[in-house]
Amino acid sequence: MPEIDTACGERINVRLSEAEKRRIERAASVEGKTVSAFIVSSALENAGRTGHRNGTLTLHREEAMRLFNALADPPPPNDRLRAALEEHARRVEPR
């Protein structure tokens, strides 16, 4: 669980419904935390999971070399890729 630095001075304001606020207050109480500490720890935990899911790719050496080689010298497009590109061109308007 991430530690909370209570000496920080930055703020984030959030608007929520009365029911959402009560739900958060109950959850914070169950964990023995203040509402602020509960919200910060929950947000940091979720931010860590999100960053890990979307920001890190770990490959074994063989996989990394295969990816590098495919990027450095890509194979020619096959029929499925051509069909996908044509479908994309039909569905998506250029900017």
N, C-alpha and C positions, 0 to 999 in steps of 0.2 A: 504494500500500500504506500503510495507516495506521501512523503512528509509535507506538511503545510508550513510555509514560512509566514508566520503571523505578523512579521515586521514589515511586510510589503505595504505599499501605499496605493497601488493601482486598484481600480474598481471596474467592475462590469455590472451594468444594470440590466435586470431581466423583468419582463412583465409576464405574469401568468394568471390563470384563473384561480379563484378561491379554492376550488377542489384540488388543483395541482399543488397549490401552496400547502394545504393541509396534508396531502400525501407525502410531500417532501419533509414537512415537519415531523410527521409520524416516523418516517424512515430514519431521519436524523436522530430522533429520540431513541429508537430501537438500538442504534449503533452507539449511543452515548456521546453524540457529537452535537455541536451547534449546527444550525442550519447552514451557516456560511462554510464551516469546515466540511460538512457533508457534501455540499454542492461542489466545493473546490476539489475534494478528493475524488468524487465521482467523475467530474469533468476531466481531471488529469488522468485518471485511469482509462477513461474512454479515449482520450486524446492519444495516449500511449498505444492502445490497441490499434487505433486508426492509423497512426504513423507507421507502426510496424507492418500492418497489412498493406499499406499503399506506398511505402517508401523504401522497403528493403527487399532485395532479391538475393538469396544465397544459392550459389551453384557450386557443384563439385568441379574440379579442374576440367574434366572431360566435357561436362555440359557447358562450361564457360568457353572453352575452345570451340565447341560446335556453334555456339551462339556468335562468337566473334567472327568465325569463318563465314557464317551465313550473312552477317551484316557486311563484312568486307567484300564478299563475292557472292551476292544473292543469286539463287537459281532463276532461270527465266520463268515468266508467269505461265502457269498451266491453264487448262480450260476452265477449271472452277474459279480461279482467281479472276480471269477475264470476265466470266459471267457475273461474279460478285461486283467487279468494278462497273460493269454496264448497268447492273441493278442499282448501284449507288448513284450513278449519274442520272438515272431516271427519277430517283426518289428525292435527291437532295439538290436544292437550288444553290448555284454558286453565289458567293457574297458579292 
